[in-house]
């Protein structure tokens, strides 16, 4: 029988607590970010933070995060396809 003494938020918090304990015991670095709300501006700030950390991480790994050879190849392939089927 399912125990319904907890609502979903309480259950989720128990899971988060257990994950934190496991990471701490396993010496796994982790961080918990809590957003004050899910409004557009807050989510935009959060997404910017993720983009910024990805960019900084790439530079720390001596990679250019803005070098997208796969994107350039894709754009050339689409241009060739469009020229062949729609412009030629």
C-alpha positions as CSV (number, residue, x, y, z in Angstrom):
1,X,0.0,0.0,0.0
2,X,1.3,3.5,-0.9
3,X,2.1,5.7,2.0
4,X,0.3,9.0,1.3
5,X,1.5,10.8,4.5
6,X,3.8,13.0,2.3
7,X,2.9,15.4,-0.5
8,X,5.1,15.5,-3.6
9,X,7.1,18.5,-2.4
10,X,8.0,16.8,0.8
11,X,8.9,13.6,-1.0
12,X,11.1,15.5,-3.5
13,X,12.8,17.2,-0.6
14,X,13.6,13.9,1.0
15,X,15.1,12.6,-2.2
16,X,17.2,15.8,-2.5
17,X,18.4,15.3,1.1
18,X,19.5,11.7,0.4
19,X,21.3,12.7,-2.8
20,X,23.2,15.4,-0.8
21,X,24.2,12.9,1.8
22,X,25.4,10.4,-0.8
23,X,27.4,13.1,-2.6
24,X,29.0,14.3,0.7
25,X,29.9,10.7,1.7
26,X,31.3,10.0,-1.7
27,X,33.3,13.3,-1.7
28,X,31.5,14.3,-4.9
29,X,31.4,18.1,-5.5
30,X,27.9,19.4,-5.8
31,X,25.9,22.6,-5.5
32,X,22.3,23.3,-5.0
33,X,20.8,26.3,-6.7
34,X,17.4,27.5,-5.5
35,X,15.4,29.9,-7.6
36,X,13.2,32.3,-5.7
37,X,10.4,31.9,-8.4
38,X,9.9,30.6,-11.9
39,X,9.2,34.0,-13.5
40,X,10.6,34.8,-16.9
41,X,13.3,37.2,-15.6
42,X,14.5,34.7,-13.0
43,X,14.7,31.8,-15.5
44,X,16.5,34.1,-17.9
45,X,19.1,35.0,-15.3
46,X,19.5,31.3,-14.5
47,X,20.0,30.3,-18.2
48,X,22.5,33.1,-18.5
49,X,24.4,31.7,-15.5
50,X,24.5,28.3,-17.1
51,X,25.7,29.7,-20.4
52,X,28.4,31.8,-18.6
53,X,29.7,28.8,-16.6
54,X,29.8,26.6,-19.8
55,X,31.8,29.4,-21.5
56,X,34.2,29.8,-18.6
57,X,34.6,26.0,-18.3
58,X,35.5,25.7,-22.0
59,X,38.1,28.4,-21.7
60,X,39.6,26.7,-18.6
61,X,39.9,23.5,-20.7
62,X,41.6,25.5,-23.4
63,X,38.7,25.2,-25.8
64,X,37.0,27.9,-27.8
65,X,33.3,27.6,-26.9
66,X,32.4,29.7,-29.9
67,X,34.2,27.5,-32.5
68,X,31.4,25.5,-34.0
69,X,32.9,23.5,-36.9
70,X,29.9,21.2,-36.9
71,X,27.5,24.1,-37.3
72,X,29.5,25.5,-40.2
73,X,29.4,22.1,-42.0
74,X,25.7,21.9,-41.4
75,X,25.1,25.4,-42.8
76,X,27.1,24.5,-45.9
77,X,25.2,21.2,-46.4
78,X,21.8,23.0,-46.1
79,X,23.0,25.7,-48.5
80,X,24.0,23.0,-51.0
81,X,20.7,21.2,-50.5
82,X,18.6,24.4,-51.0
83,X,20.6,25.4,-54.1
84,X,20.2,21.9,-55.6
85,X,16.4,21.5,-54.9
86,X,15.0,25.0,-54.8
87,X,17.3,27.4,-56.7
88,X,18.7,25.3,-59.5
